Amino acid sequence: MIHETDALDKTLPAGGQSFRPSNSLFLEGILGDNAINFTMQALRYAEDLQKMIERYENVKNHYEEMLESCTVLAEGLDEMNELVRSLRDMYIITDIVGTIIEFNPASEVLIPPHLMMHTKLQDLVLPSDREKFIALQSKAIENSVSPVQASEMSLYRKNCDAPPLFVSAQVLVVRKEGKVRFLKWVMRDITPQRENKIECSVTLT
């Protein structure tokens, strides 16, 4: 038997469902929230982009300053190298164990240029003065930040028939972070003075 259903509230939609806004209104609410979120994100991105642009400009300015400084230093280095090449004194750079890694043209009186690199400076010193050379090198490595007192010693020449070359040698140690990187040797030819001294002593006797 079919019973009559309770009267439905005619103010509700068919089927007695509760009221919902139309799809257009519902989506509008969602899109409205999203629009706010998108706007906030866009603002954050804009701020981040502005910061990145400012950092880029700072880095760019710093780079340009560094580039200008490097250019000036390079020009100064070229001038210094040209000055070193023109020196009459022998200018030799060795590593900590005494192996030659750089030299100026005046040093070529000791040994042919193609043999100079990777030769130990100690091997160019006459055996009679080797201990003096080692002592000078050790003293510089141990305690100096300025050139140690000059020491006289005799060196071989590339012309084996020529007499030894007498020099007054000084050495400066270059350090980085407390460690010895290399040694700079300056050797002045004092052969004429030494020969004159020997001649004078022979004449007096």
C-alpha positions, 0 to 999 in steps of 0.5 A: 500500500502506498502511503502519501509522503509528507508534504515537501517544503516548496521553498527548497529545490526539488528533492529537498536538497539544500541551496547551493550557489550557481556554478558561476558564483561558486567558481567566481569565489575560487577564482577570486581567492586564486587571483589574490594568491597569484597577485601575492606571488607575482609581488614576491617574484617582482621583489625577488627579481628586483633583488637579483637585479640589484645583486647583478648590478653590484657584481657587475660594478665590482667586476668592472672595478676588478677588471680595471685594477687587473688591467693596471696591474698587468701594465705594471707587471709588463713594465716590471718584467721589462725592467727585470729583463734589462737588469745587468744583475742576474735575477733568478727565481727558484722553488723551495728546493732551489730548482730554477723556474724563472730567470732574466737574460743576464743569467744566461751567462751561467748556462744556455737558456734551454738548460736553465729551466729545471736546473738546480741553482746549487749545481751552478755554484762551485763546490768550494762555495756550495756550503755557503750557498746552502747556508744563505738559502737556509737562513732566508727560509728560516727567518727572513721577510727581507733579503738576507745579507749578501754573500759572495760566491763563485759560479760556473759559466756556460763557457767551460773554458772561462774562469768562474764568475764571482757574484754577490748574492742576495735572496728573498723568500716569498711566502703565502699563508705562512708557507714558502712559495719560492725564492728570488735570487739577485746576483751581481757580477763582481768578477772585475772587482775580485780580479782587481783585488787578486791582482793587487794582492799579487803585486803587493807580495 
